[in-house]
Amino acid sequence: MKTLDINEKHEVRYCIPIWLRDEQIKLALARTDKRIERYDGLRAEPIAVVCFGPSLNDTWEKIKDFKHVITCSGSHKFLVDRGIIPRWHVEVDPRAHKVQLIGKPNQDTQYLIASTCHPAVFDHLEGCDVRLWHVFDASLDAMRTLPRGDWAITGGSSVGLRAVTLARFMGFTDLHIFGMDGCEGKSGKHAAEHPNQPKDHSVTTYNGVEYRTTTSMLVCAKQTFHELNQLQDCKAKFYGDGLVQALARDYKPKAVSGTIFIGLTKPPVISAEYCDLNRKLHTQNLAYGVGGGRHAATVLKLADSLIKETKFVSVLDYGCGKGYLGKALPFPIAEYDPAIPGKEESPRPADLVCCFDVLEHIEPECLDVVLDDLRRCVQRIGYFIIHTGPSTKQLADGRNSHLIQKGADWWRERLTAFFTIKNGGIIEKLPLLHVVVAPKAKKQKAA
């Protein structure tokens, strides 16, 4: 049996390969329409957050007193078998054995299922009220691929800690936490039978008391109080007797520097209705979205100027339309357009980002979001061409396809909020504006 020092840092691995996790996320997005929604405000009522630790056997009857109950892992089946139907249930584990722990689903329970979860979980909950959410990942690629409008939720390494954070996301600040032990008890590592018991058998000592635990349990136990520090307006009461409960008795909240957030969402760059209108226009008007190739010579000059500094230059056509810029260049480029099937995935940043005859088509209320996304994408140079007048093309709803018809001064003010305009200014070749920009550092905002 291994001895773990509670004061040392211990490493744990994710339980499946990352590529498999990402493929499961894609499947979840394709089959699940509903998403979690943030509660706007605070709820005064207490909520029972119920985990599956062994102390649940000693405390579960107290949960009957709570109107609001959120379960996770095997506590769902545990409580349902005892006549307590949770209002919410949380899952985040990417493995199939979670189906057995959920047990029989209930129509009165809303299932808050992470996009990482195994397809078998979604099969098991078919016909139930399933709300999808995403595990927050700060990596650039994860932020890029987070679907716009969806929520990514922070939290620690265990589903119990995610359930605590989700409770606050739904407005609850009076948290009553059951079965979050971080150690073994009389019934073993869990309150009841578990189909995938951890093989790790370790011990740790806190305040002179020895606890049988595992590396992952210990890591999560210590993370509990980091997560509570993020929930500055919450109070938490722990029920039962275990390692986490012992740590909680000595816990004193710590001030957290910087911005605190528990959920992040990216606003859409285009509304669903407007995206459909643009898809129709691309289909019905063969001359729509074909002008990119006219600017290939200038793009080659800009690329050559960058190649003199480095051996390789990546190019992105942002708002590529039918892809005629890429067809006119002698090397492959990346293409992005939310209205073109197969090109709608959020693009990776590139050295040179071209955005031709696009910005005037953007919905005015989405313009800052699009410019911010362009700032993310422009690593070295952005080359934008903007039409200032009306288009010869109409949308199916009768509007001119140029939703923004503004002059150079207006565009200069909007662009300089996100970019540094190079070469002294905007070149006017009316009705077109040619703008070469460099990225400007993004100011941090409190969430």
C-alpha positions as CSV (number, residue, x, y, z in Angstrom):
1,M,0.0,0.0,0.0
2,K,1.4,3.4,-1.1
3,T,1.7,6.3,1.3
4,L,0.8,9.7,-0.2
5,D,2.0,13.0,1.4
6,I,-1.0,15.3,1.5
7,N,1.2,18.3,1.2
8,E,2.9,17.2,-2.0
9,K,1.7,17.6,-5.6
10,H,0.5,14.5,-7.3
11,E,-0.1,14.0,-11.0
12,V,-3.1,12.2,-12.5
13,R,-3.8,11.3,-16.1
14,Y,-7.0,11.7,-18.1
15,C,-8.7,8.3,-18.3
16,I,-9.0,8.0,-22.1
17,P,-6.9,9.3,-25.0
18,I,-7.5,13.0,-25.9
19,W,-8.3,12.1,-29.5
20,L,-11.1,9.8,-28.3
21,R,-12.4,12.5,-26.0
22,D,-12.5,14.9,-28.9
23,E,-14.3,12.4,-31.2
24,Q,-16.9,11.9,-28.4
25,I,-17.4,15.7,-28.2
26,K,-18.2,15.8,-32.0
27,L,-20.8,13.0,-31.6
28,A,-22.4,14.7,-28.6
29,L,-22.7,18.0,-30.6
30,A,-24.3,16.2,-33.5
31,R,-27.0,14.5,-31.6
32,T,-27.9,16.9,-28.8
33,D,-29.8,20.1,-29.5
34,K,-30.4,21.5,-26.0
35,R,-27.8,23.3,-24.0
36,I,-27.5,24.4,-20.4
37,E,-28.6,27.9,-19.6
38,R,-27.1,30.3,-17.1
39,Y,-29.5,31.4,-14.3
40,D,-29.6,35.2,-14.3
41,G,-29.5,36.1,-10.7
42,L,-29.1,34.3,-7.3
43,R,-31.3,31.8,-5.6
44,A,-31.7,32.0,-1.8
45,E,-32.9,28.4,-1.4
46,P,-30.4,25.8,-0.4
47,I,-29.3,23.0,-2.7
48,A,-28.1,19.5,-1.9
49,V,-25.1,18.5,-4.1
50,V,-24.9,14.8,-3.8
51,C,-21.8,12.8,-4.6
52,F,-21.2,9.0,-4.4
53,G,-18.8,8.7,-1.5
54,P,-19.3,6.1,1.3
55,S,-20.6,8.6,3.8
56,L,-23.7,9.0,1.8
57,N,-24.9,5.8,3.5
58,D,-25.0,7.7,6.8
59,T,-26.4,11.0,5.6
60,W,-28.8,10.4,2.7
61,E,-32.0,10.7,4.7
62,K,-31.2,14.4,5.4
63,I,-31.5,15.0,1.6
64,K,-35.3,14.5,1.9
65,D,-35.4,18.0,3.5
66,F,-34.1,19.7,0.3
67,K,-36.4,20.9,-2.5
68,H,-33.4,21.2,-4.9
69,V,-31.1,18.2,-5.3
70,I,-28.4,17.8,-7.9
71,T,-26.7,14.4,-8.1
72,C,-23.6,13.0,-9.9
73,S,-22.3,9.6,-10.8
74,G,-23.8,6.7,-8.8
75,S,-25.7,9.0,-6.3
76,H,-28.5,9.2,-8.9
77,K,-29.4,5.5,-8.7
78,F,-28.6,5.5,-5.0
79,L,-31.2,8.2,-4.2
80,V,-33.8,7.0,-6.8
81,D,-33.7,3.6,-5.2
82,R,-34.6,5.3,-1.9
83,G,-37.5,7.3,-3.4
84,I,-35.6,10.7,-3.8
85,I,-35.8,12.0,-7.4
86,P,-33.1,14.6,-8.1
87,R,-34.0,17.8,-10.0
88,W,-30.7,17.7,-11.9
89,H,-28.0,15.1,-12.6
90,V,-24.4,15.7,-13.8
91,E,-22.1,13.5,-15.8
92,V,-18.6,14.3,-17.1
93,D,-16.7,11.0,-17.2
94,P,-16.0,9.9,-20.8
95,R,-16.4,6.1,-20.1
96,A,-19.3,3.8,-20.8
97,H,-19.7,2.4,-17.3
98,K,-21.5,5.6,-16.2
99,V,-24.7,4.1,-17.6
100,Q,-24.8,1.5,-14.9
101,L,-24.3,4.2,-12.2
102,I,-27.1,6.4,-13.5
103,G,-29.6,3.5,-13.4
104,K,-33.1,4.1,-14.7
105,P,-33.6,7.6,-16.0
106,N,-36.4,9.9,-14.8
107,Q,-38.6,12.2,-16.8
108,D,-38.6,14.6,-13.9
109,T,-34.8,15.0,-13.9
110,Q,-32.8,17.3,-16.1
111,Y,-29.6,15.6,-17.1
112,L,-26.6,18.0,-17.4
113,I,-24.3,16.0,-19.5
114,A,-20.8,17.1,-20.6
115,S,-20.0,16.8,-24.3
116,T,-17.0,14.5,-23.3
117,C,-19.4,11.7,-22.2
118,H,-19.5,8.4,-23.9
119,P,-22.2,7.8,-26.6
120,A,-23.7,5.1,-24.5
121,V,-24.7,7.7,-21.9
122,F,-26.6,9.7,-24.6
123,D,-28.2,6.4,-25.8
124,H,-29.3,5.6,-22.2
125,L,-30.9,9.0,-21.8
126,E,-32.7,9.1,-25.1
127,G,-36.1,10.8,-24.6
128,C,-35.0,12.6,-21.4
129,D,-34.3,16.2,-20.9
130,V,-30.6,16.3,-21.7
131,R,-28.7,19.6,-21.6
132,L,-25.2,19.7,-23.0
133,W,-22.3,21.6,-21.6
134,H,-18.5,21.6,-22.2
135,V,-15.5,21.1,-19.9
136,F,-13.5,24.4,-19.9
137,D,-10.1,24.0,-21.5
138,A,-7.9,27.1,-21.8
139,S,-5.8,25.8,-24.6
140,L,-6.0,27.8,-27.9
141,D,-7.3,24.9,-29.9
142,A,-10.0,24.1,-27.4
143,M,-11.1,27.7,-27.3
144,R,-11.2,27.8,-31.1
145,T,-13.4,24.7,-31.4
146,L,-15.8,25.7,-28.6
147,P,-19.1,26.1,-30.4
148,R,-20.3,29.7,-30.3
149,G,-23.2,30.1,-27.9
150,D,-22.4,27.0,-25.9
151,W,-21.1,27.2,-22.3
152,A,-17.8,25.8,-21.1
153,I,-17.8,25.3,-17.3
154,T,-14.8,25.4,-15.0
155,G,-14.2,23.1,-12.0
156,G,-11.9,20.4,-10.8
157,S,-11.0,16.9,-11.8
158,S,-14.1,15.2,-10.4
159,V,-17.8,15.2,-11.4
160,G,-18.6,16.2,-7.8
161,L,-16.6,19.4,-8.1
162,R,-18.2,20.1,-11.5
163,A,-21.6,19.6,-9.9
164,V,-20.8,22.2,-7.3
165,T,-19.7,24.7,-10.0
166,L,-22.9,23.9,-12.0
167,A,-25.0,24.6,-8.9
168,R,-23.5,28.1,-8.7
169,F,-23.9,28.5,-12.5
170,M,-27.6,27.9,-11.9
171,G,-27.7,30.6,-9.2
172,F,-27.4,28.6,-6.0
173,T,-25.0,30.0,-3.3
174,D,-26.2,27.9,-0.3
175,L,-24.5,24.6,-1.0
176,H,-25.0,21.5,1.1
177,I,-22.5,18.8,-0.1
178,F,-23.1,15.1,0.6
179,G,-20.9,12.1,-0.1
180,M,-17.8,14.1,-1.1
181,D,-15.3,12.2,1.0
182,G,-12.0,11.8,-0.9
183,C,-11.4,8.5,0.9
184,E,-12.8,5.0,1.6
185,G,-15.4,4.3,4.2
186,K,-17.3,1.3,5.6
187,S,-18.8,0.5,2.1
188,G,-15.5,0.9,0.3
189,K,-14.6,3.7,-2.1
190,H,-18.2,4.5,-2.9
191,A,-21.6,4.4,-1.3
192,A,-22.6,1.3,-3.2
193,E,-21.4,-1.1,-5.9
194,H,-19.3,0.6,-8.6
195,P,-18.5,-1.2,-12.0
196,N,-15.1,0.4,-12.3
197,Q,-13.5,0.5,-8.9
198,P,-10.1,2.2,-8.8
199,K,-7.2,-0.2,-8.4
200,D,-5.1,2.3,-6.5
201,H,-4.8,1.6,-2.8
202,S,-3.0,4.3,-0.8
203,V,-3.1,6.1,2.5
204,T,-2.6,9.6,3.5
205,T,-2.6,11.3,6.9
206,Y,-4.3,14.6,7.9
207,N,-4.3,16.0,11.5
208,G,-3.0,12.6,12.8
209,V,-5.8,10.6,11.2
210,E,-5.0,8.0,8.5
211,Y,-7.3,7.9,5.5
212,R,-7.4,5.1,2.8
213,T,-7.6,6.9,-0.5
214,T,-6.2,6.9,-4.1
215,T,-4.0,9.4,-5.9
216,S,-7.0,10.7,-7.9
217,M,-9.2,11.0,-4.8
218,L,-6.5,12.9,-3.0
219,V,-5.9,15.3,-5.9
220,C,-9.7,16.0,-6.1
221,A,-9.9,16.4,-2.3
222,K,-7.3,19.2,-2.4
223,Q,-8.9,20.8,-5.5
224,T,-12.2,21.2,-3.6
225,F,-11.0,24.3,-1.8
226,H,-9.4,25.8,-4.8
227,E,-12.8,25.6,-6.5
228,L,-14.6,27.0,-3.5
229,N,-12.2,30.0,-3.6
230,Q,-13.6,30.7,-7.1
231,L,-17.1,30.8,-5.7
232,Q,-16.6,33.9,-3.5
233,D,-20.3,34.4,-2.9
234,C,-21.1,30.8,-1.9
235,K,-21.1,29.1,1.4
236,A,-20.7,25.3,1.6
237,K,-21.6,22.8,4.3
238,F,-20.2,19.3,4.1
239,Y,-22.0,16.3,5.5
240,G,-20.5,13.0,6.6
241,D,-17.1,12.0,7.9
242,G,-14.1,11.7,5.5
243,L,-10.9,13.4,4.3
244,V,-12.7,16.3,2.5
245,Q,-14.9,17.0,5.5
246,A,-11.8,17.1,7.7
247,L,-10.1,19.5,5.4
248,A,-13.3,21.6,5.2
249,R,-13.2,22.1,9.0
250,D,-9.9,23.9,8.6
251,Y,-10.7,25.7,5.4
252,K,-10.6,29.5,5.3
253,P,-11.5,31.2,2.0
254,K,-8.6,32.9,0.2
255,A,-8.9,36.0,-1.9
256,V,-8.3,35.3,-5.6
257,S,-6.4,37.8,-7.7
258,G,-7.4,38.5,-11.3
259,T,-10.7,37.8,-13.1
260,I,-12.9,35.0,-11.6
261,F,-15.3,33.2,-13.9
262,I,-16.9,29.8,-13.7
263,G,-18.4,29.7,-17.2
264,L,-17.4,31.0,-20.6
265,T,-19.3,31.3,-23.8
266,K,-18.4,32.8,-27.2
267,P,-21.1,35.0,-28.9
268,P,-22.0,34.0,-32.4
269,V,-20.4,35.6,-35.4
270,I,-23.6,35.2,-37.4
271,S,-27.2,34.5,-36.6
272,A,-28.7,31.2,-37.7
273,E,-31.3,33.0,-39.8
274,Y,-28.8,35.1,-41.6
275,C,-26.5,32.2,-42.2
276,D,-29.4,30.4,-43.9
277,L,-30.0,33.5,-46.1
278,N,-26.4,33.5,-47.2
279,R,-26.4,29.8,-47.9
280,K,-29.4,30.3,-50.2
281,L,-27.7,33.3,-51.9
282,H,-24.6,31.2,-52.5
283,T,-26.7,28.5,-54.1
284,Q,-29.1,30.7,-56.1
285,N,-26.5,33.3,-57.3
286,L,-23.5,31.7,-58.9
287,A,-21.7,35.1,-59.0
288,Y,-22.0,35.5,-55.2
289,G,-18.7,34.8,-53.3
290,V,-16.4,34.4,-56.3
291,G,-14.3,37.6,-56.2
292,G,-11.4,36.5,-54.1
293,G,-9.2,35.4,-57.0
294,R,-9.0,39.0,-58.3
295,H,-6.7,39.8,-55.4
296,A,-4.3,36.9,-55.7
297,A,-1.4,38.9,-57.0
298,T,-1.5,41.3,-53.9
299,V,-1.7,38.3,-51.6
300,L,1.3,36.7,-53.2
301,K,3.3,40.0,-52.7
302,L,2.3,40.1,-49.0
303,A,3.1,36.4,-48.6
304,D,6.5,36.9,-50.2
305,S,7.3,39.8,-47.8
306,L,6.6,37.4,-44.9
307,I,8.6,34.6,-46.4
308,K,11.7,36.8,-46.5
309,E,11.5,36.7,-42.6
310,T,10.5,33.0,-42.2
311,K,10.7,29.9,-44.4
312,F,6.9,29.2,-44.2
313,V,3.9,31.3,-44.3
314,S,0.3,30.2,-43.5
315,V,-2.6,32.0,-45.2
316,L,-6.2,32.0,-44.2
317,D,-9.1,33.2,-46.4
318,Y,-11.7,34.4,-43.8
319,G,-15.1,34.5,-45.4
320,C,-13.9,32.5,-48.4
321,G,-17.2,32.2,-50.2
322,K,-16.8,29.8,-53.1
323,G,-13.0,29.6,-52.5
324,Y,-11.7,31.5,-55.6
325,L,-8.7,33.0,-53.8
326,G,-7.4,29.6,-52.9
327,K,-7.9,28.4,-56.5
328,A,-5.9,31.4,-57.8
329,L,-2.9,30.8,-55.5
330,P,0.0,28.3,-56.3
331,F,-0.1,26.9,-52.7
332,P,-2.8,25.6,-50.4
333,I,-4.5,27.9,-47.9
334,A,-7.0,27.5,-45.1
335,E,-10.5,28.6,-45.7
336,Y,-13.4,29.7,-43.4
337,D,-16.9,30.7,-44.1
338,P,-19.8,29.9,-41.7
339,A,-22.3,29.9,-44.7
340,I,-20.3,27.3,-46.7
341,P,-20.8,23.6,-45.7
342,G,-17.5,22.1,-44.9
343,K,-15.8,25.5,-44.3
344,E,-17.7,26.5,-41.1
345,E,-15.3,25.2,-38.5
346,S,-13.6,28.0,-36.6
347,P,-10.2,28.5,-38.2
348,R,-6.8,28.3,-36.7
349,P,-4.7,31.5,-36.7
350,A,-2.5,32.2,-39.7
351,D,0.4,34.5,-40.6
352,L,-1.6,36.2,-43.3
353,V,-5.3,36.6,-43.0
354,C,-7.3,37.8,-46.0
355,C,-10.8,39.1,-45.6
356,F,-12.2,40.3,-49.0
357,D,-15.7,41.7,-49.5
358,V,-16.8,40.2,-46.1
359,L,-17.1,42.8,-43.4
360,E,-19.8,44.8,-45.2
361,H,-21.9,41.7,-45.2
362,I,-21.7,41.2,-41.4
363,E,-24.8,41.8,-39.2
364,P,-24.1,45.1,-37.4
365,E,-24.7,43.6,-34.0
366,C,-22.1,40.9,-34.7
367,L,-19.4,43.1,-36.2
368,D,-17.3,43.5,-33.0
369,V,-17.5,39.7,-32.5
370,V,-16.2,39.1,-36.0
371,L,-13.4,41.7,-35.6
372,D,-12.4,40.1,-32.4
373,D,-12.3,36.7,-34.0
374,L,-10.2,38.2,-36.9
375,R,-7.8,39.6,-34.3
376,R,-7.5,36.1,-32.9
377,C,-6.7,34.8,-36.3
378,V,-4.2,37.5,-37.5
379,Q,-0.8,36.4,-36.3
380,R,1.3,38.9,-38.5
381,I,-0.7,40.6,-41.2
382,G,-4.3,41.0,-42.1
383,Y,-5.4,42.3,-45.5
384,F,-9.0,43.5,-45.6
385,I,-11.0,44.8,-48.6
386,I,-14.3,46.5,-47.7
387,H,-17.0,47.7,-50.0
388,T,-18.5,51.0,-48.8
389,G,-21.7,51.1,-51.0
390,P,-24.7,49.0,-51.8
391,S,-24.4,45.6,-53.5
392,T,-26.0,44.5,-56.7
393,K,-27.2,41.4,-54.9
394,Q,-30.3,41.0,-52.7
395,L,-31.0,38.6,-49.8
396,A,-34.1,36.4,-50.0
397,D,-35.8,38.7,-47.4
398,G,-35.4,41.7,-49.7
399,R,-32.4,43.4,-48.0
400,N,-29.3,44.5,-49.8
401,S,-26.6,42.0,-49.1
402,H,-24.3,44.8,-47.9
403,L,-25.7,45.3,-44.4
404,I,-23.1,47.8,-43.5
405,Q,-22.5,50.7,-45.9
406,K,-20.0,53.1,-44.3
407,G,-17.1,55.2,-45.3
408,A,-13.4,55.2,-44.5
409,D,-13.6,57.2,-41.3
410,W,-16.2,55.0,-39.8
411,W,-14.3,51.8,-40.6
412,R,-11.0,53.3,-39.3
413,E,-12.6,53.9,-35.9
414,R,-14.0,50.4,-35.8
415,L,-10.8,48.6,-37.0
416,T,-8.4,50.5,-34.7
417,A,-10.2,49.2,-31.7
418,F,-8.9,45.7,-32.7
419,F,-5.9,46.3,-35.0
420,T,-3.0,48.6,-35.8
421,I,-3.5,49.9,-39.3
422,K,-0.2,49.6,-41.2
423,N,1.3,51.7,-44.0
424,G,-0.1,55.0,-42.7
425,G,-3.8,54.4,-43.2
426,I,-6.6,53.1,-45.4
427,I,-6.2,53.1,-49.2
428,E,-9.4,54.3,-50.8
429,K,-10.2,53.0,-54.3
430,L,-13.9,53.7,-54.0
431,P,-16.2,52.1,-53.6
432,L,-13.5,49.8,-52.0
433,L,-11.2,50.3,-49.0
434,H,-7.9,48.4,-48.8
435,V,-6.6,48.0,-45.3
436,V,-3.4,46.2,-44.1
437,V,-3.4,45.6,-40.4
438,A,-1.4,44.1,-37.6
439,P,-2.8,42.5,-34.5
440,K,-3.3,44.6,-31.4
441,A,-3.1,43.1,-27.9
442,K,-6.5,42.3,-26.5
443,K,-7.4,44.1,-23.2
444,Q,-8.6,41.8,-20.5
445,K,-12.2,42.2,-19.4
446,A,-13.8,41.0,-16.2
447,A,-16.2,38.2,-16.9
